[in-house]
Amino acid sequence: MIIKNKWFLNYFKKNNVIATTIFPFIIFWRGYYSDVDLSHERIHIRQQMELLVIFFYLIYGLEYLIKGIKYKDFNIAYENISFEKEAYENESDLNYYKKRKLLSFIKYF
């Protein structure tokens, strides 16, 4: 399910974020997005499903915190979260989310 929502507009503009995924929703803050943007978020949907959603957020948050401390920069930390690395590396393959192997994000730790 795809939701376009301007409520997130200020946060997204400030942080240059196009969308967020909160299972089962993909929320875009603007009226347009590319196939690559959608592919990226679909990868996150798969990651969340395989970790029963709650474990995705626990691991994501913990990894973000640890890498934020490590790099002393939370933008760099975000770029190095395993879930994000997998999604960014494979977002151009518009069918990747359909064929990815279970727990594929692990190789990006």
DRENMAR-369537 format. One record per atom (N, C-alpha, C, CB): x, y, z; residue number from 1; atom name; residue in three letters. Coordinates in Angstrom, 2 decimals, m for minus. Glycine has a CB too. Example, Ala and Ser with C-alpha at 12.3 -4.5 7.8 and 13.67 -1.06 7.14 Angstrom:
((13.19; m5.69; 7.80); 1; 'N'; 'ALA'),
((12.30; m4.50; 7.80); 1; 'CA'; 'ALA'),
((13.20; m3.30; 7.80); 1; 'C'; 'ALA'),
((11.31; m4.47; 9.05); 1; 'CB'; 'ALA'),
((12.85; m2.25; 7.08); 2; 'N'; 'SER'),
((13.67; m1.06; 7.14); 2; 'CA'; 'SER'),
((12.90; 0.03; 7.87); 2; 'C'; 'SER'),
((14.08; m0.60; 5.72); 2; 'CB'; 'SER'),
END
This chain:
((0.84; m1.18; 0.00); 1; 'N'; 'MET'),
((0.00; 0.00; 0.00); 1; 'CA'; 'MET'),
((0.89; 1.25; 0.00); 1; 'C'; 'MET'),
((m0.96; m0.01; 1.23); 1; 'CB'; 'MET'),
((0.60; 2.20; m0.82); 2; 'N'; 'ILE'),
((1.37; 3.43; m0.94); 2; 'CA'; 'ILE'),
((0.51; 4.60; m0.48); 2; 'C'; 'ILE'),
((1.85; 3.64; m2.40); 2; 'CB'; 'ILE'),
((1.08; 5.40; 0.40); 3; 'N'; 'ILE'),
((0.38; 6.57; 0.92); 3; 'CA'; 'ILE'),
((1.22; 7.81; 0.61); 3; 'C'; 'ILE'),
((0.11; 6.44; 2.47); 3; 'CB'; 'ILE'),
((0.60; 8.83; 0.09); 4; 'N'; 'LYS'),
((1.27; 10.11; m0.13); 4; 'CA'; 'LYS'),
((0.77; 11.04; 0.97); 4; 'C'; 'LYS'),
((0.98; 10.70; m1.58); 4; 'CB'; 'LYS'),
((1.67; 11.57; 1.78); 5; 'N'; 'ASN'),
((1.25; 12.33; 2.94); 5; 'CA'; 'ASN'),
((2.12; 13.57; 3.11); 5; 'C'; 'ASN'),
((1.31; 11.46; 4.20); 5; 'CB'; 'ASN'),
((1.51; 14.75; 3.11); 6; 'N'; 'LYS'),
((2.25; 16.00; 3.28); 6; 'CA'; 'LYS'),
((2.50; 16.32; 4.76); 6; 'C'; 'LYS'),
((1.49; 17.14; 2.64); 6; 'CB'; 'LYS'),
((1.95; 15.57; 5.67); 7; 'N'; 'TRP'),
((2.16; 15.79; 7.10); 7; 'CA'; 'TRP'),
((3.64; 15.68; 7.45); 7; 'C'; 'TRP'),
((1.34; 14.80; 7.92); 7; 'CB'; 'TRP'),
((4.33; 14.79; 6.76); 8; 'N'; 'PHE'),
((5.75; 14.57; 7.01); 8; 'CA'; 'PHE'),
((6.64; 15.58; 6.27); 8; 'C'; 'PHE'),
((6.13; 13.16; 6.60); 8; 'CB'; 'PHE'),
((6.03; 16.48; 5.52); 9; 'N'; 'LEU'),
((6.75; 17.39; 4.63); 9; 'CA'; 'LEU'),
((7.92; 18.10; 5.31); 9; 'C'; 'LEU'),
((5.80; 18.40; 4.07); 9; 'CB'; 'LEU'),
((7.68; 18.74; 6.43); 10; 'N'; 'ASN'),
((8.75; 19.51; 7.09); 10; 'CA'; 'ASN'),
((9.92; 18.63; 7.50); 10; 'C'; 'ASN'),
((8.20; 20.24; 8.31); 10; 'CB'; 'ASN'),
((9.63; 17.49; 8.10); 11; 'N'; 'TYR'),
((10.71; 16.58; 8.51); 11; 'CA'; 'TYR'),
((11.48; 16.10; 7.29); 11; 'C'; 'TYR'),
((10.14; 15.38; 9.30); 11; 'CB'; 'TYR'),
((10.77; 15.68; 6.27); 12; 'N'; 'PHE'),
((11.41; 15.12; 5.08); 12; 'CA'; 'PHE'),
((12.25; 16.16; 4.36); 12; 'C'; 'PHE'),
((10.37; 14.55; 4.14); 12; 'CB'; 'PHE'),
((11.73; 17.37; 4.22); 13; 'N'; 'LYS'),
((12.50; 18.43; 3.55); 13; 'CA'; 'LYS'),
((13.77; 18.73; 4.33); 13; 'C'; 'LYS'),
((11.66; 19.71; 3.40); 13; 'CB'; 'LYS'),
((13.63; 18.84; 5.63); 14; 'N'; 'LYS'),
((14.79; 19.17; 6.48); 14; 'CA'; 'LYS'),
((15.87; 18.10; 6.36); 14; 'C'; 'LYS'),
((14.36; 19.31; 7.94); 14; 'CB'; 'LYS'),
((15.48; 16.86; 6.29); 15; 'N'; 'ASN'),
((16.43; 15.75; 6.26); 15; 'CA'; 'ASN'),
((16.62; 15.15; 4.87); 15; 'C'; 'ASN'),
((15.97; 14.68; 7.21); 15; 'CB'; 'ASN'),
((16.05; 15.79; 3.85); 16; 'N'; 'ASN'),
((16.18; 15.34; 2.47); 16; 'CA'; 'ASN'),
((15.71; 13.89; 2.28); 16; 'C'; 'ASN'),
((17.63; 15.47; 2.02); 16; 'CB'; 'ASN'),
((14.63; 13.54; 2.97); 17; 'N'; 'VAL'),
((14.07; 12.19; 2.89); 17; 'CA'; 'VAL'),
((12.90; 12.21; 1.91); 17; 'C'; 'VAL'),
((13.62; 11.68; 4.31); 17; 'CB'; 'VAL'),
((12.85; 11.22; 1.04); 18; 'N'; 'ILE'),
((11.77; 11.13; 0.05); 18; 'CA'; 'ILE'),
((10.58; 10.36; 0.60); 18; 'C'; 'ILE'),
((12.28; 10.46; m1.23); 18; 'CB'; 'ILE'),
((10.87; 9.29; 1.36); 19; 'N'; 'ALA'),
((9.80; 8.40; 1.83); 19; 'CA'; 'ALA'),
((10.24; 7.69; 3.09); 19; 'C'; 'ALA'),
((9.42; 7.38; 0.74); 19; 'CB'; 'ALA'),
((9.25; 7.07; 3.72); 20; 'N'; 'THR'),
((9.54; 6.18; 4.84); 20; 'CA'; 'THR'),
((8.61; 4.98; 4.72); 20; 'C'; 'THR'),
((9.35; 6.91; 6.22); 20; 'CB'; 'THR'),
((9.05; 3.88; 5.27); 21; 'N'; 'THR'),
((8.27; 2.65; 5.23); 21; 'CA'; 'THR'),
((7.98; 2.20; 6.64); 21; 'C'; 'THR'),
((9.00; 1.54; 4.43); 21; 'CB'; 'THR'),
((6.71; 2.09; 6.95); 22; 'N'; 'ILE'),
((6.25; 1.55; 8.23); 22; 'CA'; 'ILE'),
((5.26; 0.47; 7.86); 22; 'C'; 'ILE'),
((5.61; 2.67; 9.18); 22; 'CB'; 'ILE'),
((5.70; m0.77; 7.94); 23; 'N'; 'PHE'),
((4.93; m1.90; 7.45); 23; 'CA'; 'PHE'),
((3.48; m1.79; 7.88); 23; 'C'; 'PHE'),
((5.52; m3.21; 7.95); 23; 'CB'; 'PHE'),
((2.57; m1.94; 6.95); 24; 'N'; 'PRO'),
((2.68; m2.28; 5.54); 24; 'CA'; 'PRO'),
((2.62; m1.07; 4.62); 24; 'C'; 'PRO'),
((1.59; m3.23; 5.16); 24; 'CB'; 'PRO'),
((2.93; 0.12; 5.15); 25; 'N'; 'PHE'),
((2.75; 1.35; 4.38); 25; 'CA'; 'PHE'),
((4.08; 1.91; 3.88); 25; 'C'; 'PHE'),
((2.05; 2.39; 5.22); 25; 'CB'; 'PHE'),
((4.05; 2.46; 2.68); 26; 'N'; 'ILE'),
((5.13; 3.26; 2.13); 26; 'CA'; 'ILE'),
((4.55; 4.67; 2.05); 26; 'C'; 'ILE'),
((5.65; 2.73; 0.72); 26; 'CB'; 'ILE'),
((5.18; 5.61; 2.74); 27; 'N'; 'ILE'),
((4.65; 6.96; 2.83); 27; 'CA'; 'ILE'),
((5.59; 7.91; 2.08); 27; 'C'; 'ILE'),
((4.48; 7.40; 4.31); 27; 'CB'; 'ILE'),
((5.07; 8.56; 1.03); 28; 'N'; 'PHE'),
((5.82; 9.55; 0.27); 28; 'CA'; 'PHE'),
((5.33; 10.93; 0.67); 28; 'C'; 'PHE'),
((5.68; 9.31; m1.26); 28; 'CB'; 'PHE'),
((6.23; 11.88; 0.86); 29; 'N'; 'TRP'),
((5.80; 13.21; 1.29); 29; 'CA'; 'TRP'),
((5.51; 14.13; 0.12); 29; 'C'; 'TRP'),
((6.85; 13.83; 2.16); 29; 'CB'; 'TRP'),
((5.83; 13.71; m1.07); 30; 'N'; 'ARG'),
((5.53; 14.53; m2.22); 30; 'CA'; 'ARG'),
((4.70; 13.74; m3.22); 30; 'C'; 'ARG'),
((6.82; 15.05; m2.88); 30; 'CB'; 'ARG'),
((4.12; 14.42; m4.16); 31; 'N'; 'GLY'),
((3.20; 13.78; m5.09); 31; 'CA'; 'GLY'),
((3.85; 12.94; m6.16); 31; 'C'; 'GLY'),
((2.38; 14.80; m5.72); 31; 'CB'; 'GLY'),
((5.17; 12.95; m6.24); 32; 'N'; 'TYR'),
((5.83; 12.16; m7.27); 32; 'CA'; 'TYR'),
((7.00; 11.39; m6.67); 32; 'C'; 'TYR'),
((6.32; 13.07; m8.42); 32; 'CB'; 'TYR'),
((7.33; 10.31; m7.28); 33; 'N'; 'TYR'),
((8.47; 9.49; m6.87); 33; 'CA'; 'TYR'),
((8.85; 8.62; m8.06); 33; 'C'; 'TYR'),
((8.14; 8.61; m5.60); 33; 'CB'; 'TYR'),
((10.07; 8.16; m8.05); 34; 'N'; 'SER'),
((10.56; 7.35; m9.17); 34; 'CA'; 'SER'),
((10.36; 5.87; m8.88); 34; 'C'; 'SER'),
((12.05; 7.65; m9.45); 34; 'CB'; 'SER'),
((10.53; 5.07; m9.90); 35; 'N'; 'ASP'),
((10.49; 3.62; m9.74); 35; 'CA'; 'ASP'),
((11.60; 3.16; m8.80); 35; 'C'; 'ASP'),
((10.61; 2.90; m11.10); 35; 'CB'; 'ASP'),
((12.74; 3.84; m8.85); 36; 'N'; 'VAL'),
((13.87; 3.50; m7.98); 36; 'CA'; 'VAL'),
((13.51; 3.80; m6.52); 36; 'C'; 'VAL'),
((15.14; 4.28; m8.40); 36; 'CB'; 'VAL'),
((12.85; 4.94; m6.27); 37; 'N'; 'ASP'),
((12.41; 5.27; m4.91); 37; 'CA'; 'ASP'),
((11.48; 4.18; m4.38); 37; 'C'; 'ASP'),
((11.69; 6.64; m4.88); 37; 'CB'; 'ASP'),
((10.54; 3.77; m5.21); 38; 'N'; 'LEU'),
((9.58; 2.73; m4.81); 38; 'CA'; 'LEU'),
((10.30; 1.41; m4.58); 38; 'C'; 'LEU'),
((8.48; 2.57; m5.88); 38; 'CB'; 'LEU'),
((11.24; 1.08; m5.43); 39; 'N'; 'SER'),
((12.01; m0.16; m5.28); 39; 'CA'; 'SER'),
((12.75; m0.18; m3.94); 39; 'C'; 'SER'),
((13.01; m0.32; m6.44); 39; 'CB'; 'SER'),
((13.37; 0.94; m3.59); 40; 'N'; 'HIS'),
((14.09; 1.07; m2.32); 40; 'CA'; 'HIS'),
((13.16; 0.76; m1.15); 40; 'C'; 'HIS'),
((14.69; 2.48; m2.17); 40; 'CB'; 'HIS'),
((11.99; 1.36; m1.17); 41; 'N'; 'GLU'),
((11.04; 1.16; m0.07); 41; 'CA'; 'GLU'),
((10.46; m0.26; m0.06); 41; 'C'; 'GLU'),
((9.90; 2.18; m0.17); 41; 'CB'; 'GLU'),
((10.29; m0.85; m1.21); 42; 'N'; 'ARG'),
((9.81; m2.24; m1.26); 42; 'CA'; 'ARG'),
((10.83; m3.20; m0.64); 42; 'C'; 'ARG'),
((9.51; m2.66; m2.72); 42; 'CB'; 'ARG'),
((12.10; m2.89; m0.80); 43; 'N'; 'ILE'),
((13.14; m3.70; m0.16); 43; 'CA'; 'ILE'),
((12.97; m3.61; 1.35); 43; 'C'; 'ILE'),
((14.57; m3.24; m0.58); 43; 'CB'; 'ILE'),
((12.70; m2.42; 1.86); 44; 'N'; 'HIS'),
((12.47; m2.26; 3.30); 44; 'CA'; 'HIS'),
((11.23; m3.03; 3.77); 44; 'C'; 'HIS'),
((12.31; m0.77; 3.65); 44; 'CB'; 'HIS'),
((10.20; m3.08; 2.94); 45; 'N'; 'ILE'),
((9.01; m3.87; 3.29); 45; 'CA'; 'ILE'),
((9.41; m5.33; 3.48); 45; 'C'; 'ILE'),
((7.90; m3.75; 2.19); 45; 'CB'; 'ILE'),
((10.19; m5.87; 2.57); 46; 'N'; 'ARG'),
((10.63; m7.27; 2.69); 46; 'CA'; 'ARG'),
((11.48; m7.48; 3.92); 46; 'C'; 'ARG'),
((11.43; m7.69; 1.44); 46; 'CB'; 'ARG'),
((12.38; m6.55; 4.19); 47; 'N'; 'GLN'),
((13.22; m6.65; 5.39); 47; 'CA'; 'GLN'),
((12.35; m6.67; 6.65); 47; 'C'; 'GLN'),
((14.23; m5.48; 5.46); 47; 'CB'; 'GLN'),
((11.36; m5.81; 6.69); 48; 'N'; 'GLN'),
((10.49; m5.74; 7.85); 48; 'CA'; 'GLN'),
((9.67; m7.01; 8.01); 48; 'C'; 'GLN'),
((9.57; m4.54; 7.74); 48; 'CB'; 'GLN'),
((9.18; m7.54; 6.90); 49; 'N'; 'MET'),
((8.39; m8.77; 6.96); 49; 'CA'; 'MET'),
((9.21; m9.93; 7.52); 49; 'C'; 'MET'),
((7.85; m9.13; 5.57); 49; 'CB'; 'MET'),
((10.44; m10.09; 7.03); 50; 'N'; 'GLU'),
((11.22; m11.24; 7.45); 50; 'CA'; 'GLU'),
((11.69; m11.13; 8.90); 50; 'C'; 'GLU'),
((12.41; m11.40; 6.55); 50; 'CB'; 'GLU'),
((11.68; m9.93; 9.46); 51; 'N'; 'LEU'),
((12.07; m9.74; 10.86); 51; 'CA'; 'LEU'),
((10.86; m9.44; 11.75); 51; 'C'; 'LEU'),
((13.09; m8.62; 10.98); 51; 'CB'; 'LEU'),
((9.69; m9.77; 11.23); 52; 'N'; 'LEU'),
((8.44; m9.62; 11.97); 52; 'CA'; 'LEU'),
((8.23; m8.19; 12.46); 52; 'C'; 'LEU'),
((8.41; m10.57; 13.15); 52; 'CB'; 'LEU'),
((8.66; m7.25; 11.69); 53; 'N'; 'VAL'),
((8.54; m5.80; 11.87); 53; 'CA'; 'VAL'),
((9.27; m5.32; 13.12); 53; 'C'; 'VAL'),
((7.08; m5.41; 11.94); 53; 'CB'; 'VAL'),
((8.92; m5.78; 14.28); 54; 'N'; 'ILE'),
((9.50; m5.27; 15.53); 54; 'CA'; 'ILE'),
((11.00; m5.48; 15.60); 54; 'C'; 'ILE'),
((8.84; m5.94; 16.72); 54; 'CB'; 'ILE'),
((11.48; m6.64; 15.15); 55; 'N'; 'PHE'),
((12.92; m6.90; 15.20); 55; 'CA'; 'PHE'),
((13.67; m6.04; 14.19); 55; 'C'; 'PHE'),
((13.20; m8.38; 14.95); 55; 'CB'; 'PHE'),
((13.01; m5.70; 13.07); 56; 'N'; 'PHE'),
((13.60; m4.77; 12.11); 56; 'CA'; 'PHE'),
((13.89; m3.44; 12.81); 56; 'C'; 'PHE'),
((12.66; m4.56; 10.89); 56; 'CB'; 'PHE'),
((12.89; m2.91; 13.50); 57; 'N'; 'TYR'),
((13.06; m1.60; 14.14); 57; 'CA'; 'TYR'),
((14.05; m1.65; 15.30); 57; 'C'; 'TYR'),
((11.73; m1.09; 14.63); 57; 'CB'; 'TYR'),
((14.07; m2.75; 16.03); 58; 'N'; 'LEU'),
((15.05; m2.88; 17.11); 58; 'CA'; 'LEU'),
((16.48; m2.91; 16.57); 58; 'C'; 'LEU'),
((14.78; m4.16; 17.92); 58; 'CB'; 'LEU'),
((16.71; m3.72; 15.55); 59; 'N'; 'ILE'),
((18.04; m3.81; 14.95); 59; 'CA'; 'ILE'),
((18.42; m2.49; 14.28); 59; 'C'; 'ILE'),
((18.10; m4.97; 13.92); 59; 'CB'; 'ILE'),
((17.48; m1.91; 13.54); 60; 'N'; 'TYR'),
((17.72; m0.63; 12.84); 60; 'CA'; 'TYR'),
((18.13; 0.44; 13.85); 60; 'C'; 'TYR'),
((16.45; m0.18; 12.05); 60; 'CB'; 'TYR'),
((17.35; 0.58; 14.91); 61; 'N'; 'GLY'),
((17.64; 1.60; 15.91); 61; 'CA'; 'GLY'),
((18.96; 1.37; 16.62); 61; 'C'; 'GLY'),
((16.53; 1.64; 16.93); 61; 'CB'; 'GLY'),
((19.23; 0.14; 16.99); 62; 'N'; 'LEU'),
((20.48; m0.19; 17.67); 62; 'CA'; 'LEU'),
((21.68; 0.05; 16.75); 62; 'C'; 'LEU'),
((20.46; m1.65; 18.14); 62; 'CB'; 'LEU'),
((21.56; m0.38; 15.51); 63; 'N'; 'GLU'),
((22.64; m0.18; 14.55); 63; 'CA'; 'GLU'),
((22.87; 1.32; 14.31); 63; 'C'; 'GLU'),
((22.32; m0.90; 13.23); 63; 'CB'; 'GLU'),
((21.80; 2.08; 14.20); 64; 'N'; 'TYR'),
((21.90; 3.53; 13.99); 64; 'CA'; 'TYR'),
((22.61; 4.20; 15.17); 64; 'C'; 'TYR'),
((20.51; 4.15; 13.80); 64; 'CB'; 'TYR'),
((22.24; 3.80; 16.36); 65; 'N'; 'LEU'),
((22.85; 4.37; 17.57); 65; 'CA'; 'LEU'),
((24.33; 4.02; 17.66); 65; 'C'; 'LEU'),
((22.12; 3.87; 18.82); 65; 'CB'; 'LEU'),
((24.67; 2.76; 17.49); 66; 'N'; 'ILE'),
((26.07; 2.31; 17.57); 66; 'CA'; 'ILE'),
((26.92; 2.99; 16.50); 66; 'C'; 'ILE'),
((26.15; 0.78; 17.43); 66; 'CB'; 'ILE'),
((26.42; 3.03; 15.29); 67; 'N'; 'LYS'),
((27.19; 3.65; 14.20); 67; 'CA'; 'LYS'),
((27.24; 5.16; 14.34); 67; 'C'; 'LYS'),
((26.60; 3.27; 12.84); 67; 'CB'; 'LYS'),
((26.22; 5.76; 14.94); 68; 'N'; 'GLY'),
((26.26; 7.19; 15.21); 68; 'CA'; 'GLY'),
((27.37; 7.54; 16.19); 68; 'C'; 'GLY'),
((24.92; 7.66; 15.76); 68; 'CB'; 'GLY'),
((27.53; 6.71; 17.20); 69; 'N'; 'ILE'),
((28.60; 6.90; 18.18); 69; 'CA'; 'ILE'),
((29.95; 6.64; 17.51); 69; 'C'; 'ILE'),
((28.41; 5.97; 19.41); 69; 'CB'; 'ILE'),
((30.02; 5.57; 16.73); 70; 'N'; 'LYS'),
((31.27; 5.20; 16.05); 70; 'CA'; 'LYS'),
((31.75; 6.30; 15.11); 70; 'C'; 'LYS'),
((31.08; 3.91; 15.27); 70; 'CB'; 'LYS'),
((30.86; 6.80; 14.26); 71; 'N'; 'TYR'),
((31.24; 7.78; 13.24); 71; 'CA'; 'TYR'),
((31.13; 9.23; 13.74); 71; 'C'; 'TYR'),
((30.38; 7.60; 12.01); 71; 'CB'; 'TYR'),
((30.48; 9.41; 14.89); 72; 'N'; 'LYS'),
((30.24; 10.76; 15.44); 72; 'CA'; 'LYS'),
((29.50; 11.65; 14.44); 72; 'C'; 'LYS'),
((31.57; 11.42; 15.83); 72; 'CB'; 'LYS'),
((28.71; 11.02; 13.61); 73; 'N'; 'ASP'),
((27.93; 11.72; 12.60); 73; 'CA'; 'ASP'),
((26.74; 10.83; 12.24); 73; 'C'; 'ASP'),
((28.79; 12.08; 11.32); 73; 'CB'; 'ASP'),
((25.53; 11.27; 12.54); 74; 'N'; 'PHE'),
((24.37; 10.41; 12.34); 74; 'CA'; 'PHE'),
((23.93; 10.32; 10.88); 74; 'C'; 'PHE'),
((23.22; 10.91; 13.17); 74; 'CB'; 'PHE'),
((24.38; 11.24; 10.03); 75; 'N'; 'ASN'),
((24.13; 11.09; 8.59); 75; 'CA'; 'ASN'),
((24.98; 9.95; 8.03); 75; 'C'; 'ASN'),
((24.43; 12.41; 7.84); 75; 'CB'; 'ASN'),
((26.23; 9.89; 8.45); 76; 'N'; 'ILE'),
((27.10; 8.79; 8.02); 76; 'CA'; 'ILE'),
((26.61; 7.48; 8.61); 76; 'C'; 'ILE'),
((28.58; 9.06; 8.45); 76; 'CB'; 'ILE'),
((26.14; 7.54; 9.85); 77; 'N'; 'ALA'),
((25.59; 6.34; 10.50); 77; 'CA'; 'ALA'),
((24.43; 5.79; 9.70); 77; 'C'; 'ALA'),
((25.14; 6.65; 11.94); 77; 'CB'; 'ALA'),
((23.50; 6.67; 9.29); 78; 'N'; 'TYR'),
((22.34; 6.25; 8.50); 78; 'CA'; 'TYR'),
((22.80; 5.55; 7.22); 78; 'C'; 'TYR'),
((21.46; 7.48; 8.15); 78; 'CB'; 'TYR'),
((23.77; 6.13; 6.52); 79; 'N'; 'GLU'),
((24.26; 5.56; 5.27); 79; 'CA'; 'GLU'),
((24.90; 4.18; 5.46); 79; 'C'; 'GLU'),
((25.27; 6.50; 4.63); 79; 'CB'; 'GLU'),
((25.32; 3.87; 6.69); 80; 'N'; 'ASN'),
((26.00; 2.61; 6.96); 80; 'CA'; 'ASN'),
((25.15; 1.58; 7.69); 80; 'C'; 'ASN'),
((27.21; 2.87; 7.76); 80; 'CB'; 'ASN'),
((23.87; 1.86; 7.87); 81; 'N'; 'ILE'),
((22.97; 0.86; 8.43); 81; 'CA'; 'ILE'),
((22.81; m0.24; 7.40); 81; 'C'; 'ILE'),
((21.57; 1.49; 8.82); 81; 'CB'; 'ILE'),
((22.92; m1.48; 7.82); 82; 'N'; 'SER'),
((22.90; m2.61; 6.88); 82; 'CA'; 'SER'),
((21.64; m2.63; 6.02); 82; 'C'; 'SER'),
((23.01; m3.92; 7.65); 82; 'CB'; 'SER'),
((20.50; m2.30; 6.58); 83; 'N'; 'PHE'),
((19.25; m2.29; 5.82); 83; 'CA'; 'PHE'),
((19.30; m1.25; 4.70); 83; 'C'; 'PHE'),
((18.05; m2.01; 6.75); 83; 'CB'; 'PHE'),
((19.85; m0.09; 5.02); 84; 'N'; 'GLU'),
((19.96; 0.98; 4.03); 84; 'CA'; 'GLU'),
((20.99; 0.63; 2.96); 84; 'C'; 'GLU'),
((20.34; 2.30; 4.70); 84; 'CB'; 'GLU'),
((22.09; 0.06; 3.37); 85; 'N'; 'LYS'),
((23.12; m0.32; 2.39); 85; 'CA'; 'LYS'),
((22.57; m1.31; 1.38); 85; 'C'; 'LYS'),
((24.34; m0.91; 3.10); 85; 'CB'; 'LYS'),
((21.83; m2.31; 1.86); 86; 'N'; 'GLU'),
((21.21; m3.27; 0.94); 86; 'CA'; 'GLU'),
((20.23; m2.58; 0.01); 86; 'C'; 'GLU'),
((20.50; m4.39; 1.73); 86; 'CB'; 'GLU'),
((19.39; m1.71; 0.56); 87; 'N'; 'ALA'),
((18.37; m1.05; m0.25); 87; 'CA'; 'ALA'),
((19.00; m0.12; m1.29); 87; 'C'; 'ALA'),
((17.40; m0.27; 0.64); 87; 'CB'; 'ALA'),
((19.97; 0.67; m0.88); 88; 'N'; 'TYR'),
((20.61; 1.58; m1.84); 88; 'CA'; 'TYR'),
((21.38; 0.83; m2.92); 88; 'C'; 'TYR'),
((21.55; 2.53; m1.10); 88; 'CB'; 'TYR'),
((22.07; m0.23; m2.53); 89; 'N'; 'GLU'),
((22.86; m0.98; m3.50); 89; 'CA'; 'GLU'),
((21.99; m1.68; m4.54); 89; 'C'; 'GLU'),
((23.72; m2.00; m2.79); 89; 'CB'; 'GLU'),
((20.78; m2.05; m4.19); 90; 'N'; 'ASN'),
((19.94; m2.86; m5.07); 90; 'CA'; 'ASN'),
((18.69; m2.15; m5.58); 90; 'C'; 'ASN'),
((19.53; m4.09; m4.35); 90; 'CB'; 'ASN'),
((18.50; m0.89; m5.26); 91; 'N'; 'GLU'),
((17.27; m0.19; m5.63); 91; 'CA'; 'GLU'),
((17.08; m0.04; m7.14); 91; 'C'; 'GLU'),
((17.25; 1.16; m4.99); 91; 'CB'; 'GLU'),
((18.16; m0.05; m7.90); 92; 'N'; 'SER'),
((18.03; 0.09; m9.36); 92; 'CA'; 'SER'),
((17.50; m1.16; m10.03); 92; 'C'; 'SER'),
((19.38; 0.45; m9.97); 92; 'CB'; 'SER'),
((17.62; m2.30; m9.35); 93; 'N'; 'ASP'),
((17.04; m3.55; m9.85); 93; 'CA'; 'ASP'),
((15.60; m3.58; m9.35); 93; 'C'; 'ASP'),
((17.87; m4.83; m9.35); 93; 'CB'; 'ASP'),
((14.69; m3.20; m10.21); 94; 'N'; 'LEU'),
((13.30; m3.01; m9.79); 94; 'CA'; 'LEU'),
((12.60; m4.29; m9.34); 94; 'C'; 'LEU'),
((12.52; m2.40; m10.91); 94; 'CB'; 'LEU'),
((13.21; m5.43; m9.60); 95; 'N'; 'ASN'),
((12.64; m6.71; m9.16); 95; 'CA'; 'ASN'),
((13.43; m7.36; m8.04); 95; 'C'; 'ASN'),
((12.56; m7.66; m10.32); 95; 'CB'; 'ASN'),
((14.44; m6.67; m7.54); 96; 'N'; 'TYR'),
((15.28; m7.24; m6.48); 96; 'CA'; 'TYR'),
((14.46; m7.69; m5.28); 96; 'C'; 'TYR'),
((16.33; m6.22; m6.04); 96; 'CB'; 'TYR'),
((13.51; m6.86; m4.87); 97; 'N'; 'TYR'),
((12.73; m7.19; m3.68); 97; 'CA'; 'TYR'),
((11.98; m8.51; m3.82); 97; 'C'; 'TYR'),
((11.73; m6.07; m3.39); 97; 'CB'; 'TYR'),
((11.69; m8.91; m5.04); 98; 'N'; 'LYS'),
((10.98; m10.18; m5.28); 98; 'CA'; 'LYS'),
((11.90; m11.38; m5.20); 98; 'C'; 'LYS'),
((10.30; m10.15; m6.63); 98; 'CB'; 'LYS'),
((13.17; m11.19; m5.55); 99; 'N'; 'LYS'),
((14.08; m12.33; m5.67); 99; 'CA'; 'LYS'),
((15.17; m12.36; m4.60); 99; 'C'; 'LYS'),
((14.73; m12.30; m7.01); 99; 'CB'; 'LYS'),
((15.21; m11.38; m3.70); 100; 'N'; 'ARG'),
((16.26; m11.35; m2.69); 100; 'CA'; 'ARG'),
((16.15; m12.54; m1.75); 100; 'C'; 'ARG'),
((16.19; m10.04; m1.89); 100; 'CB'; 'ARG'),
((17.29; m12.99; m1.30); 101; 'N'; 'LYS'),
((17.32; m14.12; m0.39); 101; 'CA'; 'LYS'),
((17.00; m13.65; 1.03); 101; 'C'; 'LYS'),
((18.69; m14.83; m0.43); 101; 'CB'; 'LYS'),
((16.48; m14.57; 1.81); 102; 'N'; 'LEU'),
((16.13; m14.29; 3.20); 102; 'CA'; 'LEU'),
((17.35; m13.75; 3.96); 102; 'C'; 'LEU'),
((15.60; m15.56; 3.88); 102; 'CB'; 'LEU'),
((17.13; m12.70; 4.72); 103; 'N'; 'LEU'),
((18.15; m12.07; 5.56); 103; 'CA'; 'LEU'),
((19.36; m11.56; 4.78); 103; 'C'; 'LEU'),
((18.62; m13.05; 6.60); 103; 'CB'; 'LEU'),
((19.12; m11.11; 3.56); 104; 'N'; 'SER'),
((20.20; m10.61; 2.71); 104; 'CA'; 'SER'),
((20.93; m9.41; 3.31); 104; 'C'; 'SER'),
((19.64; m10.23; 1.36); 104; 'CB'; 'SER'),
((20.28; m8.68; 4.17); 105; 'N'; 'PHE'),
((20.91; m7.50; 4.78); 105; 'CA'; 'PHE'),
((22.13; m7.85; 5.62); 105; 'C'; 'PHE'),
((19.91; m6.75; 5.63); 105; 'CB'; 'PHE'),
((22.22; m9.10; 6.09); 106; 'N'; 'ILE'),
((23.31; m9.50; 6.99); 106; 'CA'; 'ILE'),
((24.67; m9.29; 6.35); 106; 'C'; 'ILE'),
((23.16; m10.96; 7.38); 106; 'CB'; 'ILE'),
((24.79; m9.51; 5.06); 107; 'N'; 'LYS'),
((26.10; m9.36; 4.42); 107; 'CA'; 'LYS'),
((26.55; m7.89; 4.35); 107; 'C'; 'LYS'),
((26.06; m9.95; 3.01); 107; 'CB'; 'LYS'),
((25.67; m6.95; 4.72); 108; 'N'; 'TYR'),
((26.01; m5.54; 4.70); 108; 'CA'; 'TYR'),
((26.43; m5.00; 6.06); 108; 'C'; 'TYR'),
((24.84; m4.76; 4.19); 108; 'CB'; 'TYR'),
((26.49; m5.86; 7.07); 109; 'N'; 'PHE'),
((26.94; m5.41; 8.40); 109; 'CA'; 'PHE'),
((28.38; m5.00; 8.35); 109; 'C'; 'PHE'),
((26.76; m6.52; 9.45); 109; 'CB'; 'PHE'),
END
